Amino acid sequence: MEEFIDPSDSSDELLEIVFIEVDPGQAPLRVDRYLANRLAKVSRSRIQAAIDAGLVLVNGKSTKASFRISGNDRVELRLPKLTDSSEVVAEDIALNIVYEDDAVMIVNKPRGMVVHPAPGVRSGTLVNALAFYLRSRRADPDNRFGLVHRIDRDTSGLLVIAKTEFAHAHLARQFFEHTITREYYALVWGEPDPPSGTIEVNIGRDLKMRQRQSAFSDGLNGKHAVTHYETVEAFYYTSLVKCMLETGRTHQIRVHMKYIGHPLFNDEKYGGSRILKGTVFNKYRQFVENCFAILPGHALHARSIGFTHPVSRERMHFEIDPPLAFQQLIDKWRAYTLSRTDAQRELN
């Protein structure tokens, strides 16, 4: 029997994929029992939740727990990982909770907050805050939660958190099948031409700078990524753009917008933290530097999210306005556009 785990294949959606080639001599056995016996470190409830959510495939087809596997079958199991809050350093950090019930939470993450602890960042994260919040609530005895997607530290906006294995598995399937809708606002350099369109270019780790992602148009490197964009408002040298994610690759919007020649405003990692469009006059340079100071870091906000509730099956949609600093940045560019237009009228 051959088994291997490929976390990189779906790391952007926080899923772990397990492939198993069943031994030719395997006698018929229920798939839930087979997986429980084979994957000793995975709880039966986690396996059951994955089966119920359609995250277990046998020979490419979703199956029920009662299905009997046999020799030479190929089993594919997608496992979303829940976090046990008792294993995380709980910190009393205020959370902006937009919605909560027994199955899911919607949180408005502030710009500057890291989502998950990582080397060099062990405290002050959203996970630390969630651990404290859930541990302090006696109504949630399991104190477990799951992240099915992430947003970058300097990106503000909405995140959905699963509070049960059942909810996590069902939300993970929606992310995998691209039925969860996500809309972002981004301020980018220049005016996209055409003003709306679709970017379908693979994204993967940069071959030279491993801390950065790159777009690969050859189709050989990276993973499939699709971003739909639409210009909301143009400011001559920058534009407010609405981006809709079809896939969820690391830094997807930042990489795709750079790929079409419009890096995010003040995005140091992807070339947007210097003046890319506009005049050479000192007055304009000072204006842009003042804009950089208003919103340090890239200008990106997770504005809305929509999904099917894992329990009620109701279609849910949440929307949140950008934070004050983001709005001030847009207002400043809007005022610049108006003043430039007024100046041109006077010349005419």
RAFENLIN-V622653 format. One record per pair of residues at least 24 apart in sequence whose C-alpha atoms are under 10 Angstrom apart, sorted by sequence separation. I is the first residue (numbers start at 1). GAP is how many residues later the second one is. D is the distance in whole Angstrom. If there is no record, write none. Layout:
i gap d
I GAP D
I GAP D
//
This chain:
i gap d
1 24 9
32 24 10
54 24 9
55 24 8
140 24 10
147 24 10
148 24 6
158 24 9
200 24 7
201 24 6
202 24 8
223 24 10
224 24 10
225 24 7
229 24 9
238 24 9
240 24 10
273 24 8
1 25 9
31 25 9
53 25 10
55 25 9
146 25 10
147 25 9
148 25 10
158 25 10
200 25 6
201 25 7
224 25 8
225 25 10
227 25 8
228 25 9
238 25 10
239 25 10
240 25 10
266 25 9
267 25 10
272 25 9
273 25 8
301 25 8
31 26 10
51 26 8
146 26 10
148 26 10
149 26 8
158 26 10
199 26 8
200 26 5
201 26 9
223 26 8
226 26 8
227 26 7
238 26 9
239 26 9
265 26 9
266 26 6
272 26 8
299 26 10
300 26 8
31 27 9
50 27 8
51 27 9
148 27 8
157 27 9
199 27 6
200 27 7
222 27 10
225 27 7
226 27 9
229 27 10
238 27 8
265 27 8
266 27 9
272 27 10
299 27 7
50 28 7
51 28 10
89 28 10
125 28 9
148 28 10
156 28 10
157 28 10
198 28 7
199 28 5
200 28 9
225 28 10
228 28 10
229 28 9
268 28 10
269 28 9
270 28 9
50 29 7
88 29 9
134 29 9
155 29 10
156 29 10
198 29 6
199 29 6
227 29 7
266 29 8
267 29 9
268 29 7
269 29 9
295 29 10
296 29 9
47 30 9
49 30 9
50 30 8
197 30 9
198 30 4
199 30 8
226 30 9
227 30 9
265 30 9
266 30 7
267 30 6
268 30 7
294 30 10
295 30 6
296 30 10
299 30 9
34 31 10
47 31 9
49 31 10
93 31 7
95 31 8
116 31 9
130 31 9
155 31 10
197 31 6
198 31 6
225 31 9
265 31 10
266 31 6
267 31 4
294 31 6
295 31 6
299 31 10
31 32 9
32 32 8
33 32 8
47 32 8
91 32 8
92 32 9
93 32 9
94 32 10
115 32 9
196 32 8
197 32 6
198 32 9
265 32 8
266 32 5
267 32 7
293 32 10
294 32 8
295 32 10
31 33 8
32 33 5
33 33 9
46 33 8
89 33 8
90 33 9
91 33 7
93 33 8
196 33 5
197 33 7
264 33 9
265 33 6
266 33 7
267 33 9
294 33 10
295 33 9
30 34 9
31 34 6
32 34 7
34 34 9
46 34 9
88 34 10
89 34 8
90 34 9
91 34 9
95 34 7
115 34 10
116 34 8
195 34 8
196 34 4
197 34 9
264 34 6
265 34 6
291 34 10
294 34 7
295 34 7
3 35 10
30 35 7
31 35 7
32 35 8
33 35 9
34 35 8
46 35 9
88 35 10
89 35 10
90 35 10
91 35 9
93 35 8
94 35 7
95 35 8
115 35 7
116 35 10
194 35 10
195 35 6
196 35 6
263 35 9
264 35 6
265 35 9
294 35 6
30 36 5
31 36 6
32 36 9
33 36 10
34 36 10
46 36 9
89 36 10
91 36 9
92 36 8
93 36 5
94 36 9
114 36 9
115 36 7
116 36 10
194 36 9
195 36 5
196 36 9
213 36 9
214 36 10
264 36 8
293 36 9
29 37 9
30 37 5
31 37 6
32 37 10
42 37 9
90 37 8
91 37 5
92 37 6
93 37 8
102 37 9
114 37 8
115 37 7
116 37 10
192 37 9
194 37 9
195 37 9
213 37 7
214 37 9
215 37 9
291 37 9
292 37 9
17 38 10
18 38 10
19 38 10
20 38 10
21 38 10
29 38 8
30 38 4
31 38 6
89 38 9
90 38 5
91 38 5
92 38 9
93 38 10
94 38 10
95 38 8
102 38 8
113 38 10
114 38 7
115 38 7
192 38 9
193 38 9
195 38 10
212 38 9
213 38 7
214 38 9
237 38 10
238 38 9
291 38 6
294 38 10
17 39 10
19 39 10
28 39 9
29 39 5
30 39 6
31 39 9
88 39 8
89 39 6
90 39 6
91 39 8
92 39 9
93 39 8
94 39 9
113 39 8
114 39 5
192 39 7
195 39 9
212 39 8
213 39 8
237 39 8
238 39 8
290 39 9
291 39 9
28 40 5
29 40 5
30 40 9
35 40 9
88 40 6
89 40 9
90 40 8
91 40 7
92 40 6
93 40 8
105 40 9
111 40 10
112 40 9
113 40 5
114 40 8
191 40 8
214 40 10
215 40 6
237 40 5
238 40 9
27 41 9
28 41 5
29 41 7
88 41 10
90 41 5
91 41 5
92 41 7
104 41 9
111 41 9
112 41 5
113 41 7
114 41 9
213 41 9
214 41 6
215 41 7
236 41 9
237 41 6
291 41 7
27 42 8
28 42 5
29 42 10
35 42 9
85 42 8
88 42 9
89 42 7
90 42 4
91 42 8
103 42 9
104 42 9
109 42 9
111 42 6
112 42 5
113 42 8
191 42 9
192 42 9
213 42 7
214 42 9
215 42 10
217 42 9
236 42 8
237 42 9
290 42 9
291 42 8
26 43 8
27 43 6
28 43 8
85 43 8
88 43 6
89 43 8
90 43 8
109 43 10
110 43 8
111 43 5
112 43 7
113 43 8
186 43 10
188 43 10
191 43 6
212 43 9
215 43 9
216 43 9
26 44 6
27 44 7
31 44 9
83 44 9
85 44 10
87 44 9
88 44 9
90 44 9
92 44 10
109 44 9
110 44 8
111 44 5
112 44 8
115 44 10
185 44 10
187 44 10
190 44 8
191 44 8
195 44 10
214 44 9
215 44 7
254 44 9
288 44 10
25 45 8
26 45 5
85 45 8
86 45 7
90 45 8
109 45 10
110 45 8
111 45 4
183 45 9
184 45 9
185 45 10
186 45 10
187 45 10
189 45 10
190 45 8
191 45 7
196 45 9
198 45 9
204 45 8
205 45 9
214 45 8
254 45 10
287 45 9
288 45 9
24 46 8
25 46 5
26 46 8
85 46 4
86 46 9
90 46 10
109 46 8
110 46 5
111 46 8
183 46 9
185 46 10
186 46 10
187 46 10
188 46 10
189 46 9
190 46 7
191 46 7
192 46 9
195 46 9
196 46 9
197 46 10
198 46 9
200 46 10
203 46 7
204 46 8
254 46 9
287 46 9
22 47 8
23 47 8
24 47 4
25 47 8
26 47 9
83 47 10
84 47 8
85 47 7
109 47 5
110 47 7
185 47 9
187 47 10
189 47 9
190 47 5
191 47 6
192 47 8
196 47 10
198 47 10
200 47 10
202 47 9
203 47 8
204 47 10
253 47 9
22 48 7
23 48 5
24 48 5
83 48 9
85 48 9
86 48 10
108 48 7
109 48 5
110 48 9
187 48 10
189 48 6
190 48 4
191 48 6
198 48 10
203 48 9
204 48 10
22 49 6
23 49 6
24 49 8
85 49 7
86 49 7
108 49 5
109 49 6
188 49 9
189 49 4
190 49 6
191 49 9
192 49 9
203 49 7
287 49 9
21 50 9
22 50 5
23 50 8
85 50 7
107 50 8
108 50 5
109 50 7
188 50 6
189 50 6
190 50 10
191 50 9
202 50 10
21 51 6
22 51 5
23 51 10
84 51 10
106 51 10
107 51 6
108 51 6
187 51 7
188 51 5
189 51 9
201 51 10
204 51 10
20 52 10
21 52 6
22 52 6
106 52 7
107 52 5
108 52 9
187 52 6
188 52 7
203 52 8
284 52 10
20 53 8
21 53 5
22 53 7
106 53 6
107 53 7
186 53 8
187 53 5
188 53 7
202 53 10
203 53 8
20 54 6
21 54 6
105 54 8
106 54 5
107 54 8
186 54 6
187 54 6
199 54 10
201 54 10
202 54 9
19 55 7
20 55 5
21 55 9
105 55 6
106 55 6
185 55 7
186 55 5
187 55 9
201 55 8
19 56 6
20 56 6
86 56 9
104 56 7
105 56 5
106 56 9
185 56 6
186 56 6
200 56 8
213 56 9
214 56 9
18 57 8
19 57 5
20 57 8
85 57 9
86 57 7
87 57 10
104 57 6
105 57 7
184 57 8
185 57 5
186 57 7
199 57 7
212 57 7
213 57 9
243 57 10
18 58 6
19 58 6
84 58 8
85 58 6
86 58 8
103 58 9
104 58 5
105 58 7
184 58 6
185 58 6
198 58 10
199 58 8
201 58 9
211 58 9
212 58 8
242 58 10
243 58 10
244 58 10
17 59 7
18 59 5
19 59 9
84 59 6
85 59 6
103 59 6
104 59 5
183 59 7
184 59 5
185 59 9
240 59 10
241 59 10
242 59 10
243 59 9
17 60 6
18 60 6
83 60 9
84 60 5
85 60 7
98 60 9
100 60 10
102 60 9
103 60 5
104 60 8
183 60 6
184 60 6
199 60 9
240 60 10
242 60 10
243 60 10
244 60 10
16 61 8
17 61 5
18 61 8
83 61 6
84 61 7
97 61 10
98 61 10
99 61 9
100 61 9
101 61 10
102 61 7
103 61 6
182 61 8
183 61 5
184 61 8
199 61 8
242 61 9
244 61 10
15 62 10
16 62 6
17 62 6
82 62 6
83 62 5
84 62 9
96 62 10
97 62 10
98 62 10
100 62 10
101 62 9
102 62 8
103 62 9
182 62 6
183 62 7
15 63 6
16 63 5
17 63 9
82 63 5
83 63 6
100 63 10
103 63 8
104 63 7
181 63 7
182 63 6
183 63 10
14 64 10
15 64 6
16 64 6
81 64 9
82 64 4
83 64 8
103 64 6
104 64 9
181 64 7
182 64 8
14 65 9
15 65 5
16 65 8
81 65 6
82 65 7
102 65 9
103 65 9
180 65 9
181 65 8
182 65 10
192 65 9
14 66 6
15 66 7
80 66 8
81 66 8
82 66 9
180 66 8
181 66 10
182 66 9
188 66 9
13 67 9
14 67 7
80 67 8
81 67 8
104 67 9
178 67 9
179 67 8
180 67 10
186 67 9
193 67 9
10 68 9
14 68 10
80 68 7
178 68 6
179 68 10
186 68 9
189 68 9
192 68 8
193 68 10
177 69 9
178 69 6
184 69 9
188 69 8
189 69 9
192 69 8
1 70 9
177 70 9
178 70 9
188 70 9
191 70 10
192 70 7
1 71 9
3 71 10
5 71 10
7 71 10
175 71 9
176 71 8
186 71 9
190 71 8
191 71 8
2 72 10
3 72 9
5 72 9
6 72 10
7 72 10
175 72 8
176 72 9
189 72 8
190 72 6
3 73 10
5 73 10
175 73 8
188 73 9
189 73 5
190 73 9
188 74 6
189 74 6
190 74 10
187 75 9
188 75 6
189 75 6
190 75 10
187 76 9
188 76 4
189 76 6
186 77 10
187 77 6
188 77 5
189 77 9
186 78 7
187 78 6
188 78 9
186 79 8
187 79 9
188 79 9
82 80 8
83 80 10
82 81 9
82 82 8
82 83 7
189 83 7
81 84 9
188 84 8
189 84 10
80 85 8
189 85 10
82 86 8
189 86 9
190 86 8
191 86 10
81 87 8
82 87 10
189 87 7
190 87 6
80 88 7
81 88 9
189 88 7
190 88 9
79 89 9
80 89 6
189 89 10
79 90 8
80 90 10
240 90 8
78 91 9
80 91 9
81 91 10
239 91 9
80 92 7
238 92 10
79 93 9
80 93 9
240 93 10
78 94 9
79 94 10
239 94 9
240 94 10
78 95 9
235 95 9
238 95 8
239 95 10
237 96 9
238 96 10
151 97 10
233 97 10
235 97 10
236 97 9
78 98 10
150 98 9
152 98 9
235 98 6
236 98 10
149 99 8
150 99 10
151 99 9
152 99 8
234 99 9
235 99 6
238 99 10
149 100 10
150 100 9
151 100 8
234 100 8
235 100 9
236 100 9
237 100 9
149 101 10
233 101 9
235 101 8
236 101 7
235 102 5
234 103 9
235 103 9
236 104 9
235 105 10
188 110 9
187 111 8
188 111 8
186 112 8
187 112 6
188 112 9
53 113 8
154 113 10
186 113 6
187 113 7
52 114 8
53 114 9
55 114 7
185 114 8
186 114 5
187 114 9
49 115 10
50 115 8
51 115 10
53 115 9
54 115 9
55 115 8
185 115 6
186 115 7
49 116 6
50 116 8
53 116 6
54 116 8
184 116 7
185 116 5
186 116 9
48 117 9
49 117 5
52 117 8
53 117 5
55 117 8
184 117 5
185 117 7
186 117 10
46 118 10
47 118 9
48 118 9
49 118 8
50 118 9
51 118 9
52 118 8
53 118 9
55 118 7
183 118 9
184 118 4
185 118 6
46 119 6
49 119 8
50 119 6
51 119 10
53 119 9
54 119 7
183 119 6
184 119 5
185 119 9
45 120 8
46 120 8
49 120 6
50 120 8
53 120 7
182 120 7
183 120 6
184 120 7
45 121 9
48 121 10
49 121 8
53 121 9
55 121 9
182 121 8
183 121 5
184 121 9
46 122 10
47 122 10
50 122 9
182 122 6
183 122 7
46 123 8
50 123 9
181 123 8
182 123 5
183 123 9
181 124 5
182 124 7
180 125 7
181 125 5
182 125 9
180 126 6
181 126 7
179 127 9
180 127 5
179 128 7
180 128 8
178 129 10
179 129 8
14 132 9
15 132 10
175 132 9
14 133 7
15 133 8
174 133 8
13 134 9
14 134 6
15 134 9
174 134 8
13 135 6
14 135 6
180 135 10
182 135 10
12 136 9
13 136 5
14 136 8
171 136 8
174 136 10
180 136 10
181 136 9
182 136 10
183 136 9
185 136 10
11 137 10
12 137 7
13 137 8
171 137 8
180 137 10
182 137 10
185 137 8
11 138 9
12 138 8
170 138 9
171 138 8
184 138 10
170 139 9
171 139 7
187 139 9
170 140 6
186 140 9
154 141 9
169 141 9
170 141 9
185 141 10
154 142 8
155 142 9
167 142 8
168 142 8
187 142 9
154 143 6
155 143 7
156 143 9
157 143 9
158 143 8
159 143 8
167 143 5
187 143 8
153 144 9
154 144 6
155 144 7
156 144 7
157 144 5
158 144 6
159 144 10
166 144 8
167 144 7
153 145 10
154 145 8
155 145 5
156 145 5
157 145 4
158 145 7
159 145 9
160 145 8
166 145 9
152 146 10
154 146 8
155 146 5
156 146 6
157 146 6
158 146 7
159 146 8
160 146 10
187 146 10
154 147 9
155 147 7
156 147 8
157 147 8
158 147 7
160 147 9
152 148 9
157 148 10
162 148 9
151 149 10
152 149 10
151 150 9
151 151 8
15 154 10
15 157 7
14 158 8
15 158 10
160 158 10
13 159 7
159 159 10
13 160 10
15 160 10
158 160 8
14 161 10
15 161 9
158 161 8
13 162 7
14 162 10
157 162 9
158 162 7
13 163 7
157 163 7
156 164 10
157 164 8
156 165 10
157 165 7
10 166 9
156 166 7
157 166 8
156 167 8
156 170 9
111 184 9
112 184 9
111 185 10
112 185 9
111 186 9
111 187 10
111 188 10
111 189 9
111 190 9
110 191 10
109 192 10
109 193 9
108 194 9
108 195 9
106 199 9
104 205 8
103 206 8
104 206 9
103 207 8
104 207 10
103 208 7
102 209 10
103 209 10
108 211 10
106 212 8
108 212 8
110 212 10
111 212 8
10 213 9
108 213 10
110 213 8
9 214 8
111 214 10
108 215 10
111 215 10
99 219 9
98 220 8
98 221 9
98 222 9
13 234 9
12 235 9
13 235 6
12 236 6
13 236 8
11 237 9
12 237 5
13 237 9
10 238 9
11 238 8
12 238 6
10 239 9
11 239 9
12 239 9
12 240 10
53 257 9
//
